[in-house]
Amino acid sequence: MSWTPRRRVLLVGLLALLAGPLLPTVGRWLSRLIWARGQQLCELPVPGLMEVCAPAHRGGFVLPLVATLVVVLATLVALWFGAAWCLRPVRDLAEPIGHLGPQNLGHRIRPRGRDELARLSRAIDEMMERVSAGYEGQRRFAANASHELRTPLAVQRTLIEVGMARSLTAEQLELLTGQLLETNERNERLIEGLLALSESDQGLRSRTPQRLDEIAAAVLAGYRDRAREAAVTIDTHLAPRVVVGERVLLERLVTNLVENGIKYNRRGGSLTVTVGGTSALSVVNTGQPVPAEAVAGLFEPFRRLARDRTSQGGGAGLGLAIARSITQAHDGIIAARPGEQGGLRVDVQLPTPP
């Protein structure tokens, strides 16, 4: 039988309960024992001993007091050791917990049994699983960000080296500078996306009522020309809808979804934006069919439907990741599923004012 914390506390409590009524009896017995020993000592034929024993006989209350103090002290010592014995499993648990850290995220306690301490250990293991997953996600994010930045920088370096290696005609120089400008714009979009993701991850600075339909109308007005160039038809259904949040981040949320809906569409396709109804915001676009098993991965940073990092119009793969982060900062829910005519349907639920 293993001595779980509950059994230890139960045993110590039972012993204390049984010993409680015996303490006065032990005190009286100890007092009589000390008194009898004192009497025997005072009867010894030692000169001057009677003068010492006489005050003790007159103050007979001293011996019971001494006996009581001895009993109380012994009880406190016993309780101290009993408490230490009960808490020993917790002390033993402190050592494996002390081994946990960034350098040892794979360490687990893996307890046995079903007592309270085992449940606590399992909760710590589950917490470490979440911490490990978050830490691994941060490492993967840093690696992907480094790769995303390294690719355009390598292109820029190559173009500059080509320009320095030989003299260029006006036409070649124009082509080279155009490619450099395009690569630089891609870097700017990537850095801007990283900053937006970092800002949304920090949460909201303020929570005020916002008209989501007005925000969506303003964003769509700025994308009419781009949609016309891409031969994408925009359909809108904007009912009045008030949500609680921060306007700048809500604008970025709508912008990312609309921009993705146009960029990953097909010529002659459509983009439907709806505010109101079951979801606060719905964005549906036509385009390349999206496998259902690939939808969840699109919300991860730098994840695209195409494996190639340089495809899809120079996007950094941060649009849906930023949209998810902004939605979570607003205590909302974002979900996506394949569209009926290809493309993607994204639904966003946001809290309304009380």
Contacts in CASP RR format, 6 or more apart in sequence:
PFRMAT RR
TARGET T0000
AUTHOR 0000-0000-0000
METHOD contacts of the structure
MODEL  1
MSWTPRRRVLLVGLLALLAGPLLPTVGRWLSRLIWARGQQLCELPVPGLM
EVCAPAHRGGFVLPLVATLVVVLATLVALWFGAAWCLRPVRDLAEPIGHL
GPQNLGHRIRPRGRDELARLSRAIDEMMERVSAGYEGQRRFAANASHELR
TPLAVQRTLIEVGMARSLTAEQLELLTGQLLETNERNERLIEGLLALSES
DQGLRSRTPQRLDEIAAAVLAGYRDRAREAAVTIDTHLAPRVVVGERVLL
ERLVTNLVENGIKYNRRGGSLTVTVGGTSALSVVNTGQPVPAEAVAGLFE
PFRRLARDRTSQGGGAGLGLAIARSITQAHDGIIAARPGEQGGLRVDVQL
PTPP
1 7 0 8 1.000
2 113 0 8 1.000
3 89 0 8 1.000
4 89 0 8 1.000
4 115 0 8 1.000
4 116 0 8 1.000
4 117 0 8 1.000
5 86 0 8 1.000
5 87 0 8 1.000
5 89 0 8 1.000
5 90 0 8 1.000
5 115 0 8 1.000
5 116 0 8 1.000
5 117 0 8 1.000
6 115 0 8 1.000
6 116 0 8 1.000
8 85 0 8 1.000
8 86 0 8 1.000
8 88 0 8 1.000
8 89 0 8 1.000
9 86 0 8 1.000
12 82 0 8 1.000
12 83 0 8 1.000
12 85 0 8 1.000
12 86 0 8 1.000
16 79 0 8 1.000
19 75 0 8 1.000
23 71 0 8 1.000
23 75 0 8 1.000
26 71 0 8 1.000
27 64 0 8 1.000
27 67 0 8 1.000
27 68 0 8 1.000
27 70 0 8 1.000
27 71 0 8 1.000
28 64 0 8 1.000
28 67 0 8 1.000
30 67 0 8 1.000
30 70 0 8 1.000
30 71 0 8 1.000
31 63 0 8 1.000
31 64 0 8 1.000
31 66 0 8 1.000
31 67 0 8 1.000
34 63 0 8 1.000
34 66 0 8 1.000
34 67 0 8 1.000
35 63 0 8 1.000
38 53 0 8 1.000
38 56 0 8 1.000
41 49 0 8 1.000
41 53 0 8 1.000
42 49 0 8 1.000
42 50 0 8 1.000
42 53 0 8 1.000
42 56 0 8 1.000
42 57 0 8 1.000
56 62 0 8 1.000
56 63 0 8 1.000
89 117 0 8 1.000
90 117 0 8 1.000
93 109 0 8 1.000
93 117 0 8 1.000
93 120 0 8 1.000
93 121 0 8 1.000
96 107 0 8 1.000
96 109 0 8 1.000
97 109 0 8 1.000
97 124 0 8 1.000
99 107 0 8 1.000
100 107 0 8 1.000
100 124 0 8 1.000
100 128 0 8 1.000
101 107 0 8 1.000
102 135 0 8 1.000
105 128 0 8 1.000
105 131 0 8 1.000
105 132 0 8 1.000
105 135 0 8 1.000
106 128 0 8 1.000
106 132 0 8 1.000
107 128 0 8 1.000
108 125 0 8 1.000
108 128 0 8 1.000
109 121 0 8 1.000
109 122 0 8 1.000
109 124 0 8 1.000
109 125 0 8 1.000
110 121 0 8 1.000
110 125 0 8 1.000
111 117 0 8 1.000
111 118 0 8 1.000
111 121 0 8 1.000
111 122 0 8 1.000
111 125 0 8 1.000
112 118 0 8 1.000
141 301 0 8 1.000
141 302 0 8 1.000
144 301 0 8 1.000
144 302 0 8 1.000
145 194 0 8 1.000
145 301 0 8 1.000
145 302 0 8 1.000
147 302 0 8 1.000
147 309 0 8 1.000
148 190 0 8 1.000
148 302 0 8 1.000
148 309 0 8 1.000
148 316 0 8 1.000
149 187 0 8 1.000
149 190 0 8 1.000
151 309 0 8 1.000
151 310 0 8 1.000
152 183 0 8 1.000
152 184 0 8 1.000
152 186 0 8 1.000
152 187 0 8 1.000
152 190 0 8 1.000
153 187 0 8 1.000
155 179 0 8 1.000
155 183 0 8 1.000
156 180 0 8 1.000
156 183 0 8 1.000
156 184 0 8 1.000
159 176 0 8 1.000
159 179 0 8 1.000
159 180 0 8 1.000
159 183 0 8 1.000
160 180 0 8 1.000
162 176 0 8 1.000
163 176 0 8 1.000
168 176 0 8 1.000
186 314 0 8 1.000
186 315 0 8 1.000
186 316 0 8 1.000
189 314 0 8 1.000
189 315 0 8 1.000
189 316 0 8 1.000
190 316 0 8 1.000
190 318 0 8 1.000
193 316 0 8 1.000
193 318 0 8 1.000
193 319 0 8 1.000
193 322 0 8 1.000
194 318 0 8 1.000
196 252 0 8 1.000
196 318 0 8 1.000
196 322 0 8 1.000
197 301 0 8 1.000
197 318 0 8 1.000
197 321 0 8 1.000
197 322 0 8 1.000
197 325 0 8 1.000
199 249 0 8 1.000
200 249 0 8 1.000
200 252 0 8 1.000
200 322 0 8 1.000
200 325 0 8 1.000
200 326 0 8 1.000
200 329 0 8 1.000
201 325 0 8 1.000
201 329 0 8 1.000
202 329 0 8 1.000
203 329 0 8 1.000
204 245 0 8 1.000
204 246 0 8 1.000
204 249 0 8 1.000
204 329 0 8 1.000
204 330 0 8 1.000
205 246 0 8 1.000
206 245 0 8 1.000
206 246 0 8 1.000
207 244 0 8 1.000
207 245 0 8 1.000
207 246 0 8 1.000
208 244 0 8 1.000
208 245 0 8 1.000
208 246 0 8 1.000
208 247 0 8 1.000
209 242 0 8 1.000
209 243 0 8 1.000
209 244 0 8 1.000
209 245 0 8 1.000
209 353 0 8 1.000
210 242 0 8 1.000
210 243 0 8 1.000
210 244 0 8 1.000
210 245 0 8 1.000
210 246 0 8 1.000
210 247 0 8 1.000
210 250 0 8 1.000
211 240 0 8 1.000
211 241 0 8 1.000
211 242 0 8 1.000
212 241 0 8 1.000
212 242 0 8 1.000
212 243 0 8 1.000
212 250 0 8 1.000
212 254 0 8 1.000
212 275 0 8 1.000
212 276 0 8 1.000
212 280 0 8 1.000
212 281 0 8 1.000
212 350 0 8 1.000
213 238 0 8 1.000
213 239 0 8 1.000
213 240 0 8 1.000
213 241 0 8 1.000
213 275 0 8 1.000
213 276 0 8 1.000
215 247 0 8 1.000
215 250 0 8 1.000
215 251 0 8 1.000
215 254 0 8 1.000
216 236 0 8 1.000
216 238 0 8 1.000
216 254 0 8 1.000
216 273 0 8 1.000
216 275 0 8 1.000
216 281 0 8 1.000
217 236 0 8 1.000
217 238 0 8 1.000
218 251 0 8 1.000
219 251 0 8 1.000
219 254 0 8 1.000
219 255 0 8 1.000
219 258 0 8 1.000
220 234 0 8 1.000
220 236 0 8 1.000
220 258 0 8 1.000
220 273 0 8 1.000
223 234 0 8 1.000
223 258 0 8 1.000
223 259 0 8 1.000
223 262 0 8 1.000
224 234 0 8 1.000
226 262 0 8 1.000
227 233 0 8 1.000
227 234 0 8 1.000
227 262 0 8 1.000
227 271 0 8 1.000
230 262 0 8 1.000
230 263 0 8 1.000
230 265 0 8 1.000
230 267 0 8 1.000
231 267 0 8 1.000
231 268 0 8 1.000
231 269 0 8 1.000
232 261 0 8 1.000
232 262 0 8 1.000
232 265 0 8 1.000
232 267 0 8 1.000
232 268 0 8 1.000
232 269 0 8 1.000
232 270 0 8 1.000
232 271 0 8 1.000
232 285 0 8 1.000
233 268 0 8 1.000
233 269 0 8 1.000
233 270 0 8 1.000
233 271 0 8 1.000
234 270 0 8 1.000
234 271 0 8 1.000
234 272 0 8 1.000
234 273 0 8 1.000
235 270 0 8 1.000
235 271 0 8 1.000
235 272 0 8 1.000
235 273 0 8 1.000
236 272 0 8 1.000
236 273 0 8 1.000
236 274 0 8 1.000
237 272 0 8 1.000
237 273 0 8 1.000
237 274 0 8 1.000
237 275 0 8 1.000
237 276 0 8 1.000
238 273 0 8 1.000
238 274 0 8 1.000
238 275 0 8 1.000
238 276 0 8 1.000
239 275 0 8 1.000
239 276 0 8 1.000
239 277 0 8 1.000
241 275 0 8 1.000
241 276 0 8 1.000
241 277 0 8 1.000
241 280 0 8 1.000
241 352 0 8 1.000
242 352 0 8 1.000
242 353 0 8 1.000
243 250 0 8 1.000
243 280 0 8 1.000
243 330 0 8 1.000
243 350 0 8 1.000
243 351 0 8 1.000
243 352 0 8 1.000
243 353 0 8 1.000
244 330 0 8 1.000
244 350 0 8 1.000
244 351 0 8 1.000
244 352 0 8 1.000
244 353 0 8 1.000
245 330 0 8 1.000
245 350 0 8 1.000
246 330 0 8 1.000
249 326 0 8 1.000
249 329 0 8 1.000
249 330 0 8 1.000
250 326 0 8 1.000
250 330 0 8 1.000
252 322 0 8 1.000
252 326 0 8 1.000
253 281 0 8 1.000
253 322 0 8 1.000
253 323 0 8 1.000
253 326 0 8 1.000
253 327 0 8 1.000
253 348 0 8 1.000
254 273 0 8 1.000
254 281 0 8 1.000
256 319 0 8 1.000
256 320 0 8 1.000
256 322 0 8 1.000
256 323 0 8 1.000
257 281 0 8 1.000
257 283 0 8 1.000
257 323 0 8 1.000
257 346 0 8 1.000
257 348 0 8 1.000
258 271 0 8 1.000
258 273 0 8 1.000
258 283 0 8 1.000
259 319 0 8 1.000
260 283 0 8 1.000
260 285 0 8 1.000
260 319 0 8 1.000
260 320 0 8 1.000
260 344 0 8 1.000
261 271 0 8 1.000
261 283 0 8 1.000
261 285 0 8 1.000
261 344 0 8 1.000
262 271 0 8 1.000
262 285 0 8 1.000
263 312 0 8 1.000
263 313 0 8 1.000
263 315 0 8 1.000
264 285 0 8 1.000
264 287 0 8 1.000
264 288 0 8 1.000
264 305 0 8 1.000
264 312 0 8 1.000
264 343 0 8 1.000
264 344 0 8 1.000
265 271 0 8 1.000
265 285 0 8 1.000
265 286 0 8 1.000
265 287 0 8 1.000
265 343 0 8 1.000
266 286 0 8 1.000
266 287 0 8 1.000
266 288 0 8 1.000
269 285 0 8 1.000
269 286 0 8 1.000
269 287 0 8 1.000
270 285 0 8 1.000
270 286 0 8 1.000
271 283 0 8 1.000
271 284 0 8 1.000
271 285 0 8 1.000
271 286 0 8 1.000
272 282 0 8 1.000
272 283 0 8 1.000
272 284 0 8 1.000
272 285 0 8 1.000
273 281 0 8 1.000
273 282 0 8 1.000
273 283 0 8 1.000
274 281 0 8 1.000
274 282 0 8 1.000
274 283 0 8 1.000
274 284 0 8 1.000
275 281 0 8 1.000
275 282 0 8 1.000
278 347 0 8 1.000
279 347 0 8 1.000
279 348 0 8 1.000
279 349 0 8 1.000
280 348 0 8 1.000
280 349 0 8 1.000
280 350 0 8 1.000
281 347 0 8 1.000
281 348 0 8 1.000
281 350 0 8 1.000
282 345 0 8 1.000
282 346 0 8 1.000
282 347 0 8 1.000
282 348 0 8 1.000
283 345 0 8 1.000
283 346 0 8 1.000
284 339 0 8 1.000
284 344 0 8 1.000
284 345 0 8 1.000
284 346 0 8 1.000
285 343 0 8 1.000
285 344 0 8 1.000
286 339 0 8 1.000
286 341 0 8 1.000
286 342 0 8 1.000
286 343 0 8 1.000
287 341 0 8 1.000
287 342 0 8 1.000
287 343 0 8 1.000
288 305 0 8 1.000
288 342 0 8 1.000
288 343 0 8 1.000
289 338 0 8 1.000
289 342 0 8 1.000
289 343 0 8 1.000
290 298 0 8 1.000
290 305 0 8 1.000
290 338 0 8 1.000
290 339 0 8 1.000
290 342 0 8 1.000
290 343 0 8 1.000
290 344 0 8 1.000
291 338 0 8 1.000
292 337 0 8 1.000
292 338 0 8 1.000
294 305 0 8 1.000
295 336 0 8 1.000
295 337 0 8 1.000
295 338 0 8 1.000
295 344 0 8 1.000
297 303 0 8 1.000
298 304 0 8 1.000
298 305 0 8 1.000
298 320 0 8 1.000
298 336 0 8 1.000
298 344 0 8 1.000
299 320 0 8 1.000
299 321 0 8 1.000
299 323 0 8 1.000
299 324 0 8 1.000
299 334 0 8 1.000
299 336 0 8 1.000
300 321 0 8 1.000
301 317 0 8 1.000
301 318 0 8 1.000
301 321 0 8 1.000
302 309 0 8 1.000
302 316 0 8 1.000
302 317 0 8 1.000
302 318 0 8 1.000
302 321 0 8 1.000
303 317 0 8 1.000
303 321 0 8 1.000
304 311 0 8 1.000
304 312 0 8 1.000
304 315 0 8 1.000
304 317 0 8 1.000
305 312 0 8 1.000
306 312 0 8 1.000
320 336 0 8 1.000
320 346 0 8 1.000
323 334 0 8 1.000
323 346 0 8 1.000
323 348 0 8 1.000
324 334 0 8 1.000
327 333 0 8 1.000
327 334 0 8 1.000
327 348 0 8 1.000
327 350 0 8 1.000
328 334 0 8 1.000
330 350 0 8 1.000
330 351 0 8 1.000
331 351 0 8 1.000
332 348 0 8 1.000
332 349 0 8 1.000
332 350 0 8 1.000
332 351 0 8 1.000
333 348 0 8 1.000
333 349 0 8 1.000
334 346 0 8 1.000
334 347 0 8 1.000
334 348 0 8 1.000
334 349 0 8 1.000
335 346 0 8 1.000
335 347 0 8 1.000
336 344 0 8 1.000
336 345 0 8 1.000
336 346 0 8 1.000
336 347 0 8 1.000
337 344 0 8 1.000
337 345 0 8 1.000
338 344 0 8 1.000
338 345 0 8 1.000
339 345 0 8 1.000
END
